[in-house]
Amino acid sequence: MRADRPRTAGRRRAVVTGLGVVLASGAGPGALWRALLGAPPEGHRAVTDWDPSPWLDRAEARHADRFTQFAVAAAESAVADAGRPRTAPDTAGVVLGTALAGVGTLERQALVRSERGDKRVSPFTVPMIMPNAAAAAVSQRLGRRGPCRTVTTACAAGTDAIGEAARLIADGVCDSVLTGGTEAALSDTVVAAFRNMRALSSAGRTRPFDAGRDGFVIAEGAAVLLLEARDAAVERGARVYAEVLGHASTADAHDVTLPLPDGSAAARCMRLALRDAEVEPAAVGQVSAHGTGTRHGDLAEARALTAVFGSGGPPVTSAKGVTGHAFGASGAIEAVAAVLSMAHALVPPVAGLTTEDTELGGSLDLVRGAPRAWTAGPVLSNSFGFGGHNGCLVLGPPTT
């Protein structure tokens, strides 16, 4: 995606200048970073004591599902973090990802209808549950009149949203894009469905790549990054956190929930993302794995990573042992984690990993126990979702 290369002549470079986070661990990137270096909590990761009033008035909050509230808060925080740059409305875009959108509102209103009848269903139900509600709310509140899009590639949605946003900048469609993911799917029905699917950890812990892993815990929250055209960001003296170097998306075409066992489609996605970034596998400094802690998912990803990097590849981490699995927001959360890893020159450990599964083959350099010092370089961030969606993003440290 970089415009200083012959293949991409005339295309612009997309850089990250603002970060906004709302998670169970707290609001702001600092809270996420502290959590990544701390002990993993147990149980689902709900955003408790949530107060949307700093960003939405009472009526606005009442008519917005939590996934929209989280997105607005994270987006406005990202803009503030970037120094509130002046942006022409027509070239300011929004691209957000979500998997389950307003499922909490849908569940509550279904119960209202069942218990109290049709006439008691809120007339705001449809605009609250629709997947594009969060992106629309961000666009309206911040006056961003460029492309306003929603990506729904399951748990790859946040990653794919960032990749799409970077292309809008690279192609000159937008000068800035607010992008990331948001999710508020801790409804009783969703929890029951995942439990019956045997996807949830019975121990209440996500343990990526561990021999005793038995599924994930659910998280809610949002992460939003402000992307800007690099030249404009430098001209205004913006702090540049990182650069979006490349992105790719593929499909397993295999099963609605299970990944392709050999990981071949995921490996192809990684290779395509690296090719888009013009980064050789040997130059990758870190892999932010999808790492949900499921038996089949971690095994397929390990095989894919081994196919791409062989033995002795780059350090591998996964944030989900700390953050839980936020579905369509997870890739965006992990993109922020990768950016923070560059800024702090540390690779966080895989929380919950105590005994590596021997079936993984022993070829992954999993970061264990304590954070590892590193010299920031390209990070490959992986996201894989139900339906066989694979999304891979390559981020790099800021360069001159």
C-alpha positions in Angstrom: 0.0 0.0 0.0 3.0 2.3 0.3 3.2 5.0 -2.4 7.1 5.2 -2.3 7.4 1.9 -4.1 7.4 1.3 -7.9 4.4 -1.1 -7.7 2.3 1.5 -5.9 3.3 4.7 -7.6 0.7 7.4 -7.1 -0.9 5.7 -4.1 -0.7 7.2 -0.7 0.5 5.8 2.6 -1.9 5.3 5.4 -0.7 5.9 9.0 -2.2 5.6 12.4 -2.4 8.9 14.3 -5.1 8.2 16.9 -6.2 5.3 19.1 -9.5 4.8 21.0 -10.4 1.8 23.2 -13.3 0.8 25.3 -12.8 -2.6 27.0 -13.5 -4.5 30.3 -10.0 -3.5 31.3 -10.9 0.2 31.0 -11.0 3.0 28.5 -8.0 4.1 26.5 -5.0 2.4 25.0 -3.1 2.7 28.3 -5.6 0.4 30.0 -5.3 -2.2 27.3 -1.5 -2.1 27.5 -1.5 -2.6 31.3 -3.9 -5.5 30.9 -1.7 -7.2 28.3 1.2 -7.2 30.8 -0.9 -8.3 33.8 -2.5 -11.5 35.0 -5.4 -12.8 32.9 -8.8 -12.4 34.6 -11.4 -15.2 34.6 -14.9 -15.2 33.1 -16.5 -13.2 30.3 -15.1 -9.7 29.8 -18.1 -7.3 30.2 -17.7 -3.6 30.2 -19.1 -3.1 33.7 -20.4 0.2 35.1 -20.6 1.6 31.6 -21.6 5.3 31.4 -22.1 6.6 27.9 -22.9 10.2 29.1 -19.5 11.7 28.2 -20.3 10.9 24.5 -24.1 10.6 24.2 -26.9 12.4 25.9 -29.6 10.5 27.6 -32.0 10.2 24.7 -29.2 9.3 22.3 -27.9 6.6 24.6 -31.4 5.2 25.1 -31.8 4.8 21.3 -28.4 3.2 20.7 -27.4 -0.4 21.3 -24.2 -0.8 23.4 -22.2 -1.8 20.4 -23.0 1.7 18.9 -22.3 3.4 22.2 -18.9 1.7 22.4 -18.0 2.7 18.9 -18.9 6.4 19.4 -16.9 6.6 22.5 -13.8 4.9 20.9 -14.1 7.0 17.8 -14.3 10.3 19.6 -11.4 9.2 21.8 -9.3 8.3 18.8 -10.0 11.8 17.3 -9.0 13.4 20.5 -5.9 11.3 20.8 -4.9 12.5 17.3 -5.2 16.1 18.3 -8.6 16.7 16.7 -7.2 17.3 13.2 -9.3 19.4 10.9 -10.7 17.2 8.1 -12.7 18.1 5.1 -16.0 16.4 5.7 -16.4 15.0 2.2 -13.0 13.1 2.4 -13.5 11.9 5.9 -14.7 8.3 6.1 -15.8 5.6 8.6 -15.3 1.9 8.2 -16.2 -0.3 11.2 -16.5 -4.0 11.7 -18.9 -6.0 13.7 -20.1 -9.6 13.8 -23.3 -9.6 15.9 -24.2 -5.9 16.0 -27.3 -5.1 18.1 -28.1 -8.7 19.2 -28.6 -7.5 22.8 -31.4 -5.1 21.7 -32.9 -7.8 19.5 -33.0 -10.2 22.4 -34.6 -7.7 24.8 -37.2 -6.6 22.3 -38.1 -10.2 21.4 -38.8 -10.7 25.1 -40.9 -7.5 25.3 -43.0 -8.7 22.4 -43.4 -12.2 23.9 -44.4 -10.9 27.3 -46.2 -7.6 26.5 -47.4 -7.8 22.9 -46.5 -6.2 19.5 -47.4 -2.7 20.5 -44.8 -2.5 23.2 -41.9 -3.2 20.9 -39.7 -0.1 20.5 -40.0 1.7 17.2 -36.2 2.2 17.5 -35.5 -1.5 17.4 -34.5 -1.7 13.7 -32.1 1.3 13.7 -30.6 -0.1 17.0 -29.9 -3.6 15.8 -28.8 -3.0 12.2 -25.1 -3.7 11.7 -24.4 -0.3 10.1 -25.8 1.6 13.1 -22.4 2.1 14.8 -20.7 3.4 11.6 -23.7 5.7 10.9 -23.7 7.1 14.4 -19.9 7.9 14.2 -20.4 9.5 10.8 -23.3 11.7 12.0 -21.7 12.8 15.3 -18.4 13.7 13.8 -19.7 15.1 10.5 -17.8 12.6 8.3 -19.5 12.6 4.9 -17.1 10.3 3.0 -17.7 6.6 2.6 -19.4 5.1 5.6 -19.2 1.3 5.6 -19.7 -1.7 7.8 -17.7 -4.9 7.4 -19.3 -8.1 8.7 -16.8 -10.9 8.1 -17.4 -12.5 11.5 -14.3 -12.4 13.7 -12.2 -11.0 10.8 -14.4 -7.9 10.6 -12.2 -5.5 12.5 -9.1 -6.5 10.6 -10.8 -6.3 7.3 -12.3 -2.9 8.2 -8.8 -1.5 8.8 -7.5 -3.0 5.5 -10.4 -1.4 3.6 -9.9 1.9 5.3 -6.3 2.0 4.4 -7.2 1.4 0.7 -9.6 4.3 0.8 -6.7 6.5 1.7 -4.2 4.8 -0.6 -6.5 5.4 -3.6 -7.2 9.0 -2.7 -10.9 8.5 -1.9 -10.4 9.7 1.7 -7.9 11.8 3.6 -8.8 10.2 6.9 -10.8 7.3 8.0 -12.0 6.2 11.5 -11.8 2.4 11.5 -11.9 -0.6 13.7 -14.5 -2.8 15.3 -17.2 -2.9 18.0 -19.1 -5.6 19.7 -21.6 -6.1 22.5 -22.7 -9.7 22.2 -22.9 -10.8 25.8 -26.6 -11.7 25.6 -28.0 -14.7 27.3 -28.9 -16.3 23.9 -25.5 -15.8 22.4 -23.8 -17.2 25.5 -26.1 -20.2 25.5 -25.5 -20.8 21.8 -21.7 -20.7 22.1 -21.9 -22.9 25.2 -24.0 -25.5 23.4 -21.5 -25.3 20.5 -18.8 -26.2 23.0 -16.8 -23.1 22.0 -16.7 -21.6 25.4 -14.1 -22.5 28.0 -15.6 -24.4 30.9 -12.8 -23.1 33.1 -13.6 -19.5 32.2 -10.2 -18.8 30.7 -8.9 -18.4 27.2 -5.6 -20.3 26.9 -4.2 -19.9 23.4 -2.0 -22.7 22.1 -2.1 -24.4 25.6 -2.4 -28.2 25.8 -5.4 -27.7 28.2 -7.2 -25.1 26.1 -11.0 -25.7 25.9 -12.4 -22.6 24.2 -12.7 -18.9 24.8 -14.5 -16.4 27.0 -16.6 -13.6 25.4 -15.6 -10.0 25.5 -17.4 -6.8 24.6 -16.0 -3.4 23.7 -14.5 -1.4 20.8 -11.3 -0.3 19.3 -11.0 2.5 16.7 -8.0 3.8 14.9 -7.7 7.1 13.1 -5.9 6.6 9.8 -4.6 9.6 7.8 -2.7 10.1 4.6 0.9 10.1 5.7 1.9 13.3 4.0 -0.9 15.3 5.5 -0.2 13.8 9.0 3.4 14.8 8.8 2.6 18.2 7.5 0.4 19.0 10.5 3.0 17.6 12.9 0.9 14.7 14.0 2.3 11.9 16.2 2.4 8.8 13.9 2.0 5.6 15.8 2.4 3.1 12.9 1.7 2.5 9.2 -0.7 0.1 7.6 1.5 -1.7 5.1 -0.8 -4.4 3.7 -3.9 -6.4 4.0 -5.5 -9.5 2.5 -8.7 -11.5 2.8 -9.4 -15.1 1.7 -12.1 -17.8 2.4 -11.6 -21.4 3.5 -14.7 -22.5 1.5 -14.9 -25.4 3.9 -17.3 -25.2 6.8 -19.6 -22.7 8.6 -17.7 -23.0 11.9 -14.6 -25.2 11.6 -11.4 -23.9 9.9 -9.8 -25.8 7.1 -7.7 -28.2 9.2 -4.5 -27.8 7.3 -4.6 -24.0 7.6 -3.9 -23.6 3.8 -6.3 -20.8 3.2 -5.1 -18.9 6.2 -1.5 -19.4 5.1 -2.4 -18.1 1.7 -4.0 -15.0 3.3 -0.9 -14.3 5.3 1.3 -14.6 2.2 -1.0 -12.3 0.2 -1.0 -9.7 3.0 2.8 -9.8 3.1 3.0 -9.5 -0.7 0.6 -6.5 -0.5 2.9 -5.0 2.1 6.0 -6.0 0.1 7.4 -7.6 3.2 9.3 -10.9 3.1 8.4 -13.5 5.8 11.9 -13.2 7.2 11.4 -9.5 7.8 8.3 -10.0 10.1 9.2 -9.0 13.6 6.1 -10.3 15.4 2.9 -12.3 14.7 -0.3 -11.3 16.6 -2.1 -14.6 16.3 -5.9 -15.0 16.2 -5.4 -17.5 19.0 -8.9 -18.1 20.4 -8.0 -21.1 22.5 -10.2 -23.5 20.7 -8.8 -27.0 19.9 -9.3 -26.8 16.1 -8.7 -23.1 15.6 -5.3 -22.9 17.3 -4.1 -26.1 15.6 -5.1 -24.8 12.1 -3.4 -21.5 12.7 -0.2 -23.1 14.0 -0.1 -25.2 10.8 -0.6 -22.1 8.7 2.1 -20.2 10.5 4.5 -23.1 10.1 3.7 -23.2 6.4 4.5 -19.5 6.0 7.5 -19.1 8.3 8.9 -22.6 8.9 10.6 -23.4 12.1 12.2 -20.6 14.1 9.9 -17.9 12.8 9.1 -14.6 14.5 7.8 -14.3 18.1 4.1 -15.2 18.3 1.7 -13.7 20.8 -2.1 -13.6 21.3 -4.0 -11.0 23.2 -7.2 -13.1 23.8 -5.9 -14.7 27.0 -6.3 -11.2 28.5 -8.9 -9.5 26.4 -11.2 -12.5 25.7 -12.8 -12.8 22.3 -14.7 -9.7 21.1 -15.7 -11.3 17.8 -15.9 -8.5 15.1 -13.9 -6.1 17.3 -11.1 -8.5 18.1 -8.9 -7.7 15.1 -9.1 -4.0 15.8 -8.2 -4.6 19.5 -5.3 -6.6 18.4 -4.2 -4.0 15.9 -4.1 -1.4 18.7 -2.1 -4.0 20.8 0.4 -4.4 18.0 0.8 -0.6 17.7 1.4 -0.4 21.5 3.9 -3.2 21.2 5.9 -1.1 18.8 5.7 2.0 21.0 6.8 0.1 24.1 9.4 -2.1 22.4 7.9 -5.2 24.1 6.0 -8.2 22.9 3.3 -9.2 25.4 3.2 -12.8 26.4 0.5 -15.3 25.5 -1.5 -15.1 28.7 -2.8 -18.4 29.9 -0.2 -20.5 28.1 1.6 -22.8 30.6 2.1 -26.0 28.6 2.4 -25.8 24.9 0.4 -28.4 23.0 2.8 -30.9 21.4 0.4 -31.4 18.5 1.3 -27.9 17.4 4.6 -29.2 16.3 6.9 -27.1 18.4 7.7 -24.8 15.5 6.2 -21.6 16.9 8.2 -19.1 19.0 5.4 -18.5 21.5 6.1 -15.6 23.9 5.6 -17.1 27.3 5.6 -15.9 30.9 7.0 -12.4 30.5 7.0 -9.7 27.8 9.9 -9.9 25.4 12.0 -7.0 24.3 12.2 -6.4 20.6 13.2 -3.9 18.0 9.9 -2.8 16.4 9.4 -4.2 12.9 6.5 -5.4 10.7 3.7 -7.1 12.6 1.4 -9.7 11.0 -2.0 -9.6 12.7 -4.3 -12.6 12.0 -8.1 -12.8 12.3 -10.2 -15.8 11.3 -13.9 -16.1 11.5 -16.9 -18.4 11.3 -17.8 -19.0 7.7 -14.2 -19.5 6.8 -13.3 -15.8 6.7 -9.5 -15.0 6.9 -8.2 -11.5 7.3 -4.5 -10.6 7.7 -3.1 -7.2 8.4 0.5 -6.0 8.2 1.4 -3.0 10.4 4.8 -1.3 10.5 6.5 1.2 12.8 6.5 4.8 11.6 9.2 5.6 9.0 10.6 8.8 7.5 
